[in-house]
Every structure is written in C-alpha cells, then in structure tokens.
Amino acid sequence: MNEAFVCDIHQEAGHLQPRAAPPRGQSDALVTRALHVVPPAPVFVDDVQPLTRVGRERPAASVARIHPDLARAWQMVIRGEAAEALLSAQRIEGQVGPLTDAVAVRCEISAVRAAALLLQDDAGAALAAALSALRLGTTTPTAHVALTVCRCAYLRLGDAESFYAVERRAPDGQPGRLRAITAMLDLALDAAVEFAQMHFNAARLLADDALDVARRFGAGPATIDALPACVMAQVLYEEGRVDESEALVAARLPGIRQGGAIEGAVRAYGLLARIAANRRQPGQALLLLAEADALGIKRNWPRLRAASLAQQVEIHVAADRFDEATLCAQRLAVLAGQCGAASSSARFEIARYHVLAEARLALARTHSPTCAPAFPQAPIQISAAVDLAALRQLHCDTVLRRDRYGAVTIALLLIEALLVAGLRDDALEALVTLLKQAASAGLQQTLVDCSERVAKLIDGMVRGSIVPASDVRELLPYAGALMSRRRRSAAHAQPACDTVRDTVRDIARSVAAMGLSERERVIIGLMGRGLTNKQIAIRLCIAPETVKSHAKHLYSKLSVRNRIEAVTLASRLGLVRLSGCGHAGD
C-alpha cells in the first residue's frame, strides 16, 4: 500500500472531534438488533462519561500524532491482515490514555477492531465492536465502516430484519478510498442478499454497480472487489455462461490467496471447483478444494475448510471413491465437533456442510451397497441411512434465513433421499415445488447439475412416464429445456484426462506442504515409522513436551483427534509410509 493511501485514510478519518453521545434509547435499539451477541466488553464499550484531565494536561497534538498509527491500522485491514490490525488497535488504545478528546479516537479504534474481527469470520464479536464504534452516532468520519460491518454481521447471523434496518451511507462525489470501499461493500452485500433470494437480475445490477465503484474510485487492492465479482460470476453460472463465470473469478483468485476475505474465498473456490468437476476434471477440482482447505488452515477459517471438505465428498462420491469420501466426511465431522469456539454464524454453516456431506455419502452407499468405510476402526462413523429429519430441518432453517438459493441444494438432496426411502410421491411433490420456484427465478445450471436420480425423475415428467398429482403442464417446457441442456453438457464435456486416482496423491502432497510446518511433517513421518514421543524427541534433540505440542497442532490442522487417526490420514494422503509395526502410544 503506498503513501498516498495512508494520506487518504489520514484525511478521511484523522481529524476526529468529540461529539455528543446518542440518546440512550437509540444506543439500546442498536444493541438489541444483535443475534446471539453478548454485550461488548467494557474495555471499549463503556458508557460515555465526561472526561476530565488527569494530572498534567497533554497538548491537543497528542491525538493528532495517533492518526498515522490509525491510518496504518486501516492499511492492515485493507490488506486482510486481521491479526496485525487487532494488535495495532490494542497498542493505539494503550497510547490514548486520559486525553480529553479520546472518546472519538476510541470509537475509531473500535471500528478498526470491528473490521478486523469480521475478516477473522467472527461475526458476533465484530458486531459488538461495530456497535461500540457507533456510540457517538452515525456522523463520525469512520461510522460508515461500523455501519457496513453491522450489515455484514447481521447477514452472517441470519438476521435479515436488522440487516435492512441499518442505515446506508452513500459516498460523496469524491470520497476517500475507505469510504469508496465501504460503499462498494454495501452494494456487494445487497447483491449477495438478492442472489440468495434468487433475484438474479437485481443481484447482477447491484454487483455491477459495486464493481463500477471499485473501478471508478480505485478502492484499494484488487482483492477488495472479490465479493461482487463472485456474486456476478454465480449469476453468470446459473445462466449457463460458464466460461465468463470462470474468467471473472479466476482473475481474482491470486489476490484471494494473498489477502482476500472469507466470503470471496468460499464463493470463488466453490464455484471454480464446481466448474472443473462438471467439465470432467475431478483432479483440478480437488486441487482447488485442497488449496482452499490449506488456506482455511492458514487463516483459521473453519467455515472455508468445511465448505472444501463437503465439496470433496461430493467429487469423490461422483468418482466412486468411497474410501476417500468417507475420510473427508470424517474430517468434516471432527471439524464440526470442534466448532464450539467459532462464531454462531460459522457454527451454522459448518453444521450445514456436515449434514450435506453425510447425506451425500449415505446416498452413495445406497447406490453401491457393497462399499464399506475405509477405516472401520475409526471412532467416527457415518450412518448408512439418510437422515431425512436432519435434511428437512436444515432446509427449513435455511429458508428462514432467507437463503432460497442455498435451500435449492438441500431440496435436491432431500428429493433424492425421499426416492431412496421409497417415498416417491413425496419426492415428486417436493420436485414440483422446487421446479416452480426455480422457473420463476430463472434458475438453470444448479438443476442441470442435479444427480442422476433426480434427473431421471425430471426426465420422466417431461416424457409423461411419471405423472405427479398436481398439474405440471406449465412446467414441462422449462423442465424439458433443463434436460436438453444437461444432455448437451454431457456430450460436450471433455474426457477426464486428469482422473482422481492419478492426481490425488500429488494434490495431497502440495496441500500438506502448505498446511504443515517442516517440523510437523518430520514428526508425522516419524510417527508413521512407529516411534514414540520420547524416541522422536531423542531423534530431533528436543524435549518430549515439545513433541507433544507439535503433535497437538498437527492434529488440529489435519482435523483428527489422536495419533492413530493422524498417521492413517497421512498414509492415505501419501505423506508417510507405515513401517508395519504398531503405533506407539502418545
């Protein structure tokens, strides 16, 4: 980031003046809109009190000297350096001291903290910090940042009413970069909401406006426009414009790797992997998802890891690789069990991916009853029966969160599960309901990509061999067009030149290299040779407690619970070769 940007931030947010606090009722109204959020910590949410000078008076220039530090903290936020920004905010807060005009500065510190916490995918804590930053009202120079964080946090928490209630701040004619970024993100959030509700035309217009703001005002690094670009790409994908969709996202992927936010990462990797899988390139799809998993480890984004593992299950199942699918499902189950420390929004998403992965694997087993789990001795088992109640509840919860697009994937799995359970009439009824919603919204590609079981059900309706109880004549042209496009896609799909079996080992090696440190790779290798912790400590000339510490971090990164699971996973991924002797205890 160049010095001009520092100057922009300094000019935009560096001349804060103390203002009167908002009425208590207004502050309480803001706080009550938070979902599952405890009151903000007193360190930055204390009631506004008249500040008195303590000891010797400090010159007014003291606050001015803090402004460059605040500008650098904003730089860190823009670059995606969340942890560094939080440390900087803490350091600046310690420098403020008893200054008479420190209230406004503390509010800006809270705005920095809110944006950084949002980058860490902690929507609850980000919302608390943003509400703290708004205690002087919505006219402070960085209030627009706090307002945008509130909107994003409410969206992540599934509180649509509070999302729409937050005030929007339109940028001035020539806004600074920080204001331009928040204006662009506001438009991108609106686009994401419209897309989730399957209002594709509105989503396209809003995403295009957001990209235009980014272009006109040069709003920071290229990664900052990843969210609107990904929403636009998703719209293009659903319209069948797959090449355009891929090009739009692929151009942002290098920036997302370097410093993007999680929303763009989840959408970008998921969409690109989906495109590769549909082109019969499962190896390329797995490479992208493995990279996403490693990025999730590096940034501590369990939600990105869960999305990656769930999609890996889907691809392995499609390739009849049930052992690998089971392994990914087991890792996802461990991750779901560890998500208690994650924010409430992340917990919901991780649980959603877990239910979807288990359903896909169970459906695959019903299709191939002879397949068995790769590791029957593993403590986590995936049920062979599809949990219809869990799918129904997940579909209901997703609809209540106004995510109609996300509910489509769940509905397709539910229809397939109903067919497997022998409830064909229920499956037909659910399919007709889904087709009506999809036709009115213009949804195409997701239904074209549906499973073979669901496709046969749709094709039977089109051909007249399957007749639902309700009148579906008006849906037949739309359903017929979907099946025609599906047949064309299958005919034009290139052969699978990179089969999963030929590429998964190289992919696993590259992922391990990204996710594990050199010492951790050495330790897992020695574990695979049957060495105990004491023997490893002697070999590496380190203390046994140090080996235990490395092992603990290694288990967390691999989403396993003990040495046996770690060595088994590493063996499956080609990271170690088992010595043939039993594994020693920890």
Secondary structure, 3 states (H helix, E strand, C coil): CCHHHHHHHHHHHCCCCCCCCCCHHHHHHHHHCCCCCCCCCHHHHCCCCCCCCCCCCCCCHHHHHHHHHHHHHHHHHHCCCHHHHHHHHHHHHHHHCCCCCHHHHHHHHHHHHHHHHHHCCCHHHHHHHHHHHHHHCCCCCCHHHHHHHHHHHHHHCCCHHHHHHCCCCCCCCCCCHHHHHHHHHHHHHHHHHHHHCCCHHHHHHHHHHHHHHHHHHCCCCHHHHHHHHHHHHHHHHHCCCHHHHHHHHHCCHHHHHHHCCHHHHHHHHHHHHHHHHHCCCHHHHHHHHHHHHHHHHHHCCHHHHHHHHHHHHHHHHHCCCHHHHHHHHHHHHHHHHCHHHCCHHHHHHHHHHHHHHHHHHHHHHHHCCCCCCCCCCCCCCCCCCCCHHHHHHHHHHHHHCCCHHHHHHHHHHHHHHHHHCCCHHHHHHHHHHHHHHHHHHCCCHHHHCCCHHHHHHHHHHHHCCCCCCCCCHHHHHHHHHHHHHHHHHHHHCCCCCCCHHHHHHHHHHHHHHHHCCHHHHHHHHHHHCCCCHHHHHHHHCCCHHHHHHHHHHHHHHHCCCCHHHHHHHHHHCCCCCCCCCCCCCC
